[in-house]
Amino acid sequence: MPLPNAMWRLKTITDKFSLFSAYLEGKKLIYISSLFYVRMNIKKRGKLMFYPKSLTLIAILILSSGCLPREQTPKKTITVGGGEAPAPAPVSVPTPTPTMVVQQPITIIPETAPPPPPPPPPATPMVVQETWVDPIPQEEFIQPVFFDPSSIYSPYLRGAYANNYKLKQFINKMVNKHGFSREFLNGIFSTVQRDERALKKYHLIGKPSTAKLTKENNWDMYRKNFINASHVNNGVQFWKENQYYLDKAFREYGVPPEYILGIMGVETNYGRNTGDHRILDTLTTLSIEYKKRSKFFTTQLENLLLLAKEQGIDPRSIKGSYGGAFGLVQFMPDSFRTYTVDFDNNGQINLFTKADAIGSVANFFVKKGKWNPNIPVATMVRYPKARFYGLKTGYKTKYSQQHLLSLGMRPVDDFYGYRGDVSLIKLPRYNRDELWWGTPNFTAIARYNPREFYVMAVHQLAQIIRNEYWKEMQGRR
């Protein structure tokens, strides 16, 4: 039976209302219930009969759900760095249409990006990897100064040795043999100043010191300069801080860490005393004025200019000892060009860095000293008399152990099973002579400095550092 027109109108209104209510969030159940209630009244009565309660309910729902147009309050838009944008004019929305708002992600950029976490250290044979704490300020390690050689130019030779014939001959040699610019060398040597402190050290000027040591107390006086608490403690600390590179040197070259530390301790006390002489001044002065060793120091001066050219550094910027050595391990210029290594693989060899100094000492021992990792260095021997005069002594001597045993000498330990020939070392002390046997590794250290006192100081300091280091490591377990 067809419905009246009023009922068709109501049906159209309620259908539209149902469609719109589908967009409203959280109101669906209420709308469906109210519509069901209205339709049931229509169905029962067959005509449009709205009760006041029904009309009131529908009006409340329409108003609360936003079916009637309302004014939208505009939101403020905040922009970073450009101030606050003006709020847009109010807009009336006659027919609310649901829209999807896509919010742009906000990226917060910190002022300083944190560094990436460091990679884990490579596995090493040692037990403990200590946190790096450098007791020496980095400013004390002199870094090479890079420069443009064309910035130094002089048509004439000036300075302290402007009229020295030997220096002019040296400049001619460097120009003809190595292709240096004469103007560059004139400019370099015009800045040279006479190193009087170096000349005094070699007793070439001034009065020589009258405090000469006798043969009986030489070793006691020499030893206390290096075998002391400062050198031992600094050596143990340096080992803990540079364990990775010391272990790397042992793996690649077979040189124990303690002997690298012994060299570095005796030479500079681990970088605390690298020297303040300008090497260019020192080598120029000694090559000209130290006649007995002029050839040696002239060779070193030649190598200084060559290494500066090869490394691209200013030869005037390198500082070192009164003898012309420089760096943490005091290499002479010719040794630098022959035995140094870039142990940290940064593309630059710098003996004022710890890694390169460590690797270079180990390489020197192997290449020049023929270091043998399977034999010891030295052992002390007992002798029944206070003084020894029976045989020639020194690191260049060579005796069989059987022969020395027949003279009454007895080693204090088993010498790590070594039974080869040895050198006989005598260290004069206040009241007796101290005797040692040295192996070819003792001679390898002597290639660094050919004096028995020096080699023995390196050996004894190395042994004490090793013992103290392992005591600390075992105490932490």
C-alpha positions as CSV (number, residue, x, y, z in Angstrom):
1,M,0.0,0.0,0.0
2,P,1.7,3.3,-1.0
3,L,2.6,5.7,1.7
4,P,1.5,9.3,1.9
5,N,3.7,12.1,0.5
6,A,4.7,13.2,4.0
7,M,6.0,9.8,4.7
8,W,8.1,9.8,1.5
9,R,9.6,13.1,2.6
10,L,10.4,11.7,6.0
11,K,12.0,8.7,4.4
12,T,14.2,10.9,2.2
13,I,15.3,13.0,5.2
14,T,16.0,10.0,7.4
15,D,18.0,8.3,4.6
16,K,20.2,11.4,4.2
17,F,20.6,11.6,7.9
18,S,21.8,8.0,8.0
19,L,24.4,8.6,5.3
20,F,25.7,11.6,7.1
21,S,25.9,9.9,10.5
22,A,28.3,7.3,9.0
23,Y,31.0,10.0,9.0
24,L,30.5,10.9,12.5
25,E,33.0,9.2,14.9
26,G,31.7,7.8,18.2
27,K,28.0,8.6,17.4
28,K,26.9,5.8,15.2
29,L,25.1,3.7,17.7
30,I,23.2,6.7,19.0
31,Y,22.0,7.8,15.6
32,I,21.0,4.3,14.5
33,S,19.0,3.8,17.7
34,S,17.2,7.2,17.3
35,L,16.3,6.5,13.6
36,F,15.1,3.0,14.5
37,Y,12.8,4.6,17.1
38,V,11.4,7.1,14.6
39,R,10.7,4.5,11.9
40,M,9.0,2.2,14.3
41,N,6.6,5.0,15.2
42,I,5.9,5.6,11.5
43,K,5.4,2.0,10.7
44,K,2.9,1.5,13.6
45,R,0.7,4.5,12.8
46,G,0.9,4.6,9.0
47,K,1.4,8.3,8.9
48,L,3.7,11.0,10.1
49,M,3.1,11.3,13.8
50,F,6.1,12.8,15.6
51,Y,5.9,12.8,19.3
52,P,7.4,15.8,21.0
53,K,10.0,13.5,22.6
54,S,11.1,12.3,19.2
55,L,11.5,15.8,17.8
56,T,13.4,16.9,20.9
57,L,15.8,13.9,20.6
58,I,16.6,14.5,16.9
59,A,17.2,18.2,17.4
60,I,19.6,17.6,20.2
61,L,21.6,15.0,18.2
62,I,21.7,17.3,15.1
63,L,23.0,20.2,17.1
64,S,25.6,18.2,19.1
65,S,27.0,16.4,16.1
66,G,27.7,19.6,14.0
67,C,25.0,19.2,11.3
68,L,24.2,22.8,11.6
69,P,26.8,25.2,10.2
70,R,29.1,26.8,12.8
71,E,32.0,29.2,12.6
72,Q,35.5,27.5,12.7
73,T,38.0,29.1,15.0
74,P,41.3,29.3,13.1
75,K,44.4,27.8,14.6
76,K,47.7,29.6,14.7
77,T,50.5,28.4,12.4
78,I,54.0,28.4,13.9
79,T,57.0,28.6,11.7
80,V,60.6,28.0,12.9
81,G,63.0,30.9,12.2
82,G,60.5,33.1,10.3
83,G,58.3,34.4,13.1
84,E,54.6,33.7,13.5
85,A,52.5,33.7,10.4
86,P,49.3,35.7,10.5
87,A,46.2,33.7,11.3
88,P,43.8,33.3,8.4
89,A,40.4,34.9,8.3
90,P,37.5,32.9,9.8
91,V,35.8,30.7,7.2
92,S,32.2,29.6,7.4
93,V,31.7,26.0,6.3
94,P,28.1,25.6,5.2
95,T,28.4,21.9,4.6
96,P,31.0,20.0,6.7
97,T,32.9,17.7,4.5
98,P,35.2,15.2,6.2
99,T,38.9,15.7,5.1
100,M,42.1,13.9,5.9
101,V,44.8,16.0,7.3
102,V,48.4,14.8,6.6
103,Q,50.8,16.1,9.2
104,Q,54.3,16.7,7.9
105,P,57.1,15.1,10.0
106,I,59.3,17.5,11.9
107,T,63.0,16.8,11.9
108,I,65.0,18.3,14.8
109,I,68.6,18.9,13.9
110,P,70.9,19.2,16.9
111,E,73.5,22.0,16.9
112,T,76.3,19.5,17.0
113,A,75.8,16.1,15.8
114,P,77.2,13.5,18.2
115,P,80.2,11.5,16.7
116,P,79.5,7.9,15.7
117,P,80.5,5.3,18.3
118,P,84.1,4.2,17.9
119,P,84.7,0.7,16.5
120,P,85.7,-2.0,18.9
121,P,89.5,-2.4,19.3
122,P,91.1,-5.2,17.4
123,A,91.8,-8.4,19.3
124,T,95.3,-8.3,20.9
125,P,97.3,-10.9,22.9
126,M,97.3,-8.7,25.9
127,V,94.7,-9.0,28.7
128,V,93.6,-5.5,29.4
129,Q,92.7,-2.6,27.0
130,E,93.0,0.6,29.0
131,T,91.1,3.8,28.4
132,W,93.3,6.4,26.8
133,V,94.5,9.0,29.2
134,D,97.4,11.0,27.9
135,P,99.4,12.6,30.7
136,I,101.4,14.7,28.3
137,P,99.6,17.7,26.7
138,Q,99.3,17.2,22.9
139,E,100.9,20.6,22.4
140,E,104.2,19.2,23.6
141,F,104.4,16.9,20.6
142,I,105.8,19.0,17.8
143,Q,103.9,18.4,14.6
144,P,105.6,18.9,11.2
145,V,104.9,22.3,9.6
146,F,103.9,22.1,5.9
147,F,105.0,24.9,3.6
148,D,105.5,26.0,0.0
149,P,109.2,25.9,-0.9
150,S,108.7,28.7,-3.3
151,S,107.9,31.0,-0.4
152,I,111.6,31.0,0.6
153,Y,113.9,32.8,-1.8
154,S,117.1,34.7,-1.6
155,P,119.6,35.5,-4.4
156,Y,122.4,35.7,-1.9
157,L,123.6,33.7,1.1
158,R,123.3,35.7,4.3
159,G,123.3,34.9,8.0
160,A,125.9,33.4,10.4
161,Y,127.8,31.5,7.7
162,A,127.3,33.8,4.8
163,N,131.0,33.7,3.9
164,N,131.7,30.1,4.8
165,Y,133.3,28.3,1.9
166,K,132.3,24.8,3.1
167,L,128.6,25.8,3.3
168,K,128.8,27.2,-0.3
169,Q,130.3,23.9,-1.5
170,F,127.5,22.0,0.2
171,I,124.8,24.2,-1.5
172,N,126.4,23.6,-4.9
173,K,126.3,19.8,-4.2
174,M,122.6,19.9,-3.2
175,V,121.8,21.9,-6.4
176,N,123.8,19.6,-8.8
177,K,123.1,16.2,-7.1
178,H,119.5,16.6,-5.9
179,G,118.1,19.4,-8.0
180,F,117.4,21.9,-5.2
181,S,116.9,25.5,-6.1
182,R,119.9,27.6,-5.2
183,E,117.7,30.5,-4.2
184,F,115.7,28.2,-1.9
185,L,118.9,27.0,-0.2
186,N,120.3,30.5,0.1
187,G,117.0,31.5,1.8
188,I,117.1,28.5,4.1
189,F,120.7,28.9,5.2
190,S,120.4,32.6,5.6
191,T,118.1,31.9,8.6
192,V,120.7,29.6,10.3
193,Q,122.0,30.7,13.6
194,R,125.2,29.3,15.2
195,D,124.2,26.7,17.8
196,E,126.6,27.5,20.6
197,R,124.9,25.2,23.1
198,A,125.6,22.2,20.8
199,L,129.3,23.3,20.5
200,K,129.6,23.4,24.3
201,K,128.1,20.0,24.6
202,Y,130.8,18.6,22.4
203,H,133.4,20.7,24.2
204,L,134.3,22.6,21.0
205,I,134.0,26.0,22.7
206,G,134.2,27.0,26.4
207,K,135.9,25.2,29.1
208,P,135.3,21.4,29.4
209,S,133.6,20.2,32.6
210,T,136.1,19.2,35.4
211,A,133.5,16.8,36.9
212,K,134.9,13.8,35.1
213,L,133.8,10.4,36.4
214,T,136.3,7.7,37.1
215,K,136.1,4.3,35.6
216,E,135.1,2.8,38.9
217,N,131.9,4.8,39.4
218,N,130.8,5.5,35.8
219,W,128.0,3.0,35.7
220,D,126.5,4.0,39.0
221,M,126.3,7.6,38.0
222,Y,125.0,6.8,34.5
223,R,122.4,4.2,35.7
224,K,120.6,6.5,38.1
225,N,119.7,8.9,35.3
226,F,117.4,6.3,33.7
227,I,116.7,3.4,36.1
228,N,114.5,5.4,38.5
229,A,110.8,5.6,39.6
230,S,110.0,8.3,37.0
231,H,111.1,6.3,34.0
232,V,109.6,3.0,35.2
233,N,106.2,4.5,36.1
234,N,106.0,6.5,32.9
235,G,107.0,3.3,30.9
236,V,104.3,1.2,32.5
237,Q,101.7,3.9,31.9
238,F,102.8,4.3,28.3
239,W,102.5,0.5,27.8
240,K,98.9,0.6,29.1
241,E,97.9,3.5,26.9
242,N,99.6,2.3,23.7
243,Q,99.0,-1.5,24.2
244,Y,97.5,-1.9,20.7
245,Y,100.5,-0.5,18.7
246,L,103.1,-2.2,21.0
247,D,101.3,-5.6,20.5
248,K,101.1,-4.9,16.7
249,A,104.9,-4.2,16.7
250,F,105.5,-7.5,18.5
251,R,103.3,-9.4,16.0
252,E,104.9,-7.9,12.9
253,Y,108.5,-7.6,14.0
254,G,109.0,-9.9,16.9
255,V,110.4,-7.1,19.1
256,P,109.0,-7.3,22.7
257,P,107.2,-4.1,23.9
258,E,109.6,-3.6,26.9
259,Y,112.6,-3.0,24.6
260,I,110.7,-0.4,22.5
261,L,109.8,1.3,25.8
262,G,113.4,1.0,27.0
263,I,114.6,2.9,24.0
264,M,111.9,5.6,24.3
265,G,112.5,5.9,28.0
266,V,116.2,6.4,27.8
267,E,115.9,8.7,24.8
268,T,113.1,11.1,25.8
269,N,111.4,9.7,28.9
270,Y,108.4,8.9,26.6
271,G,108.2,12.3,24.9
272,R,108.9,14.5,27.9
273,N,112.4,15.6,26.7
274,T,112.6,15.6,22.9
275,G,115.0,18.6,22.7
276,D,114.7,22.3,21.9
277,H,117.5,22.7,19.4
278,R,116.5,23.7,15.9
279,I,117.9,20.8,13.9
280,L,118.8,22.9,10.9
281,D,121.0,25.2,13.1
282,T,122.6,22.3,14.9
283,L,123.6,20.2,11.9
284,T,124.8,23.2,10.0
285,T,126.9,24.3,12.9
286,L,128.4,20.9,13.6
287,S,129.1,20.1,10.0
288,I,131.2,23.3,9.7
289,E,132.9,23.5,13.1
290,Y,133.2,19.9,14.3
291,K,136.1,19.0,12.1
292,K,136.6,15.4,13.4
293,R,132.9,14.5,12.6
294,S,132.3,16.9,9.8
295,K,131.6,14.2,7.3
296,F,129.0,12.6,9.6
297,F,127.1,15.8,10.3
298,T,127.3,16.9,6.7
299,T,125.6,13.6,5.7
300,Q,122.9,14.2,8.3
301,L,122.3,17.8,7.0
302,E,121.9,16.4,3.5
303,N,119.4,13.9,4.7
304,L,117.5,16.5,6.7
305,L,116.9,18.6,3.5
306,L,115.9,15.5,1.6
307,L,113.4,14.2,4.1
308,A,111.9,17.7,4.4
309,K,111.5,17.8,0.6
310,E,110.0,14.2,0.6
311,Q,107.6,14.9,3.4
312,G,106.7,18.4,2.3
313,I,107.7,20.0,5.6
314,D,109.7,23.1,6.6
315,P,113.2,22.0,7.7
316,R,113.4,25.0,10.0
317,S,110.4,23.7,12.1
318,I,112.0,20.5,13.3
319,K,113.4,20.6,16.8
320,G,115.5,18.0,18.6
321,S,118.7,17.2,20.5
322,Y,122.1,18.9,20.4
323,G,123.3,16.0,18.3
324,G,120.7,16.4,15.6
325,A,118.3,13.6,16.5
326,F,114.5,14.3,16.9
327,G,111.2,12.7,17.7
328,L,110.0,10.5,20.6
329,V,112.8,8.0,19.8
330,Q,115.4,10.5,18.5
331,F,116.2,9.3,15.0
332,M,118.9,11.0,13.0
333,P,117.8,12.2,9.6
334,D,119.4,9.4,7.7
335,S,117.8,6.8,9.9
336,F,114.5,8.6,9.4
337,R,114.6,8.2,5.7
338,T,115.7,4.5,5.9
339,Y,113.9,2.9,8.9
340,T,110.8,4.9,9.8
341,V,107.3,3.5,9.0
342,D,103.8,4.9,8.9
343,F,102.5,2.6,11.6
344,D,99.1,4.3,12.0
345,N,98.5,4.3,8.2
346,N,97.5,8.0,8.1
347,G,99.7,8.7,5.0
348,Q,102.3,10.8,7.0
349,I,105.4,9.6,8.9
350,N,105.8,11.6,12.0
351,L,108.2,10.5,14.8
352,F,106.4,12.9,17.2
353,T,103.4,10.5,17.1
354,K,103.4,7.5,19.4
355,A,102.3,4.9,16.8
356,D,105.0,5.9,14.2
357,A,107.7,6.0,16.9
358,I,106.8,2.5,18.1
359,G,106.7,0.9,14.7
360,S,109.9,2.7,13.6
361,V,112.0,1.4,16.6
362,A,110.8,-2.2,15.9
363,N,111.6,-1.8,12.2
364,F,115.1,-0.4,13.0
365,F,115.9,-3.3,15.3
366,V,115.0,-5.8,12.6
367,K,116.4,-4.1,9.5
368,K,119.6,-2.6,10.9
369,G,120.1,-4.7,14.1
370,K,119.0,-8.1,12.7
371,W,116.9,-8.7,15.8
372,N,116.3,-12.4,16.6
373,P,113.0,-12.9,18.5
374,N,114.0,-16.4,19.7
375,I,117.0,-15.4,21.9
376,P,117.4,-13.2,25.0
377,V,119.4,-10.0,25.2
378,A,121.8,-10.3,28.2
379,T,122.3,-12.0,31.5
380,M,124.5,-11.0,34.5
381,V,127.3,-13.3,35.6
382,R,129.1,-13.7,38.9
383,Y,132.9,-13.5,39.1
384,P,134.9,-14.3,42.2
385,K,137.1,-11.1,42.1
386,A,136.0,-7.5,42.6
387,R,137.8,-6.3,39.4
388,F,138.1,-8.0,36.0
389,Y,141.1,-7.5,33.7
390,G,141.5,-10.9,32.1
391,L,139.9,-10.3,28.7
392,K,138.9,-7.5,26.3
393,T,135.3,-6.4,26.9
394,G,132.7,-4.7,24.9
395,Y,129.7,-5.5,22.7
396,K,132.0,-6.2,19.7
397,T,133.8,-9.1,21.6
398,K,132.8,-12.7,21.0
399,Y,133.5,-15.6,23.3
400,S,132.2,-19.1,23.8
401,Q,130.3,-19.7,27.0
402,Q,132.5,-22.6,27.8
403,H,135.6,-20.5,27.7
404,L,134.1,-17.9,30.0
405,L,132.8,-20.6,32.4
406,S,136.4,-21.9,32.6
407,L,137.5,-18.5,33.9
408,G,135.1,-18.8,36.9
409,M,132.1,-16.9,35.5
410,R,128.7,-18.2,36.4
411,P,125.4,-16.8,34.9
412,V,122.7,-15.9,37.5
413,D,120.0,-17.7,35.5
414,D,119.6,-20.3,32.8
415,F,119.9,-17.6,30.1
416,Y,116.6,-18.8,28.6
417,G,118.4,-21.9,27.3
418,Y,120.7,-19.8,25.0
419,R,124.1,-21.6,24.4
420,G,125.6,-19.5,21.6
421,D,128.6,-17.2,21.6
422,V,128.4,-14.1,23.7
423,S,130.0,-10.7,24.1
424,L,131.6,-9.8,27.5
425,I,130.3,-6.6,29.0
426,K,132.0,-4.9,31.9
427,L,130.3,-2.2,33.9
428,P,132.6,-0.5,36.4
429,R,131.0,0.4,39.7
430,Y,132.2,2.1,42.9
431,N,133.6,-1.0,44.5
432,R,133.5,-3.8,41.9
433,D,133.1,-4.6,38.2
434,E,129.7,-5.9,37.1
435,L,130.0,-8.5,34.3
436,W,127.3,-9.4,31.8
437,W,127.0,-11.7,28.8
438,G,125.4,-10.2,25.7
439,T,123.8,-12.0,22.7
440,P,123.4,-10.7,19.1
441,N,120.3,-8.9,20.3
442,F,122.5,-6.8,22.7
443,T,124.5,-5.8,19.6
444,A,121.2,-5.0,17.8
445,I,120.4,-2.4,20.5
446,A,124.0,-1.1,20.2
447,R,123.3,-0.2,16.5
448,Y,121.0,2.4,18.0
449,N,123.7,3.8,20.2
450,P,127.1,2.1,20.3
451,R,127.9,2.4,24.0
452,E,127.7,-0.4,26.5
453,F,126.2,1.9,29.2
454,Y,123.4,3.0,26.9
455,V,122.6,-0.5,25.8
456,M,122.6,-1.8,29.4
457,A,120.4,1.0,30.5
458,V,117.9,0.1,27.8
459,H,118.0,-3.5,28.8
460,Q,117.7,-3.0,32.5
461,L,114.9,-0.4,32.2
462,A,113.0,-2.8,29.8
463,Q,113.2,-5.7,32.3
464,I,112.0,-3.6,35.2
465,I,109.1,-2.1,33.2
466,R,108.0,-5.6,32.0
467,N,108.0,-6.9,35.6
468,E,106.1,-3.9,37.0
469,Y,103.5,-4.0,34.1
470,W,102.7,-7.7,34.6
471,K,102.4,-7.2,38.4
472,E,99.7,-4.6,37.8
473,M,97.9,-6.8,35.2
474,Q,97.9,-9.8,37.6
475,G,96.7,-7.7,40.5
476,R,93.6,-6.6,38.5
477,R,92.5,-10.2,37.7
